[in-house]
Amino acid sequence: MADPDHSRSNELFERALRVTPGGVNSPVRAFGSVGGSPYFVASASGAFVTDADGNEYLDYVQSWGASILGHADPAVLDAVNRAAAKGTTYGAPTEGEVLLAETLVEAVPGCEQVRLVSSGTEATMTAVRLARGATGRSRVVKFAGCYHGHSDGLLAAGGSGVATLGLAGSEGVPAGAVADTIVAPYGVVPELGDDVACVIVEPVAANMGLVVPEPEYLARLRSACDAAGTLLIFDEVITGFRVARSGAAPLFGVQPDLWTFGKVIGGGLPLAALAGKVELMEHLAPVGSVYQAGTLSGNPLATAAGLAVLAQLDEGAYDSLAARVARLAQGLREAISSAGLEVQVPVFRTLLGIYFTDSPVENYDGAVRAASNGIYAPFFQAMLRRGVALAPSAYEVGFCSLAHSESDIDRTIETAAAAASEVAAAR
Ligand SMILES: *Cc1c(COP(=O)(O)O)cnc(C)c1O
């Protein structure tokens, strides 16, 4: 199959390489693990993005999950435009912040107070600081393959882009910054000493492909934390308002002490949050002595976009999205395996992963093993040439949006059949 024209994207990438490390402002965008160079997006609408050369892609990146309605949703654009006309940032509180916090508190059982920040990285970093401040303890337990943003202490075995680049952690992180980080295998309940401030976990792991925990795993983590006086943090930056309006926690019958949210709640603008019970949240400044702040925190454009998105996400929206994802997963399984490639397509409600391997992936080691056979990269390229954009990394999930129609799903499955045949024939 002939390559579509990428001359304008390639020219932009060459210019970008001169003025930006690796030509990108977030590493996985560079296509390092799948080869070739990235398409530069000129515009996007609904389920589609159009690149700088006019090629259109059916998009399963959807800003890495930030976009659940699809791109350029009219209600979101309208809300952002109306907000922008009133000024883009003030450095004083606004009604939008109150409304967004009220929306989160109402949607997520057990969540009483919210602090808005500008990125998931900030949310998890602050949640850990809060947990340390509230408990007076210093150690943090995280799980291999869970990504919690790029703060020093949480980068170890970080999944996502860290895994894509084949890094264990990062240069520039002093030993002291990770001395109190303990990394445990996902799916295992770690031993917790009385020096552990918090356990942070993705309740459904979505940065090493998709790993759905055993049904009782999160409840057992909860019990272990309770027994040790350790706080439990659910990093729902992906799962929050993605798998259900309540996030993942109630689906497992477990309440964490703190939640972090991001991606969907910002409606495609920079916004994230940490949340929890009043008693705990009040350790944050200005009430308590755990400091945290942000010039653009609760930005009025971002709260307007977030509110416009969350207003459209009722139970029916999640059911319909989950039905589309289930059909897509079933179609991908059949199409790819009929072409002669071994594949696992795990699903958790509205999230879907693709691993080219013969048995289910249960943890980071399994995800690394599945990614190491090198099938994802040519499959990604074969899909992209046919106009379907998956994430340029074997460690990401597929993000379907509410703008993906039944015929988009059908087309994706047909495209996957052709792409898988091409990949199988070349092996
Ligand atoms: C994306 C992500 C983050 C980091 O969010 P940013 O906004 O990219 O800083 C944290 N945790 C999880 C689970 C994520 O998927």
The ligand as an ORCA input file, in Angstrom:
! r2SCAN-3c Opt
* xyz 0 1
  C      -1.935     10.794     31.980
  C      -1.808     10.272     33.371
  C      -1.206     11.012     34.402
  C      -0.485     12.305     34.123
  O      -1.327     13.292     33.671
  P      -0.689     14.551     32.860
  O      -1.846     15.460     32.713
  O      -0.161     13.999     31.593
  O       0.381     15.115     33.727
  C      -1.255     10.538     35.678
  N      -1.853      9.357     35.961
  C      -2.434      8.612     35.005
  C      -3.112      7.342     35.385
  C      -2.401      9.030     33.680
  O      -2.921      8.248     32.734
*
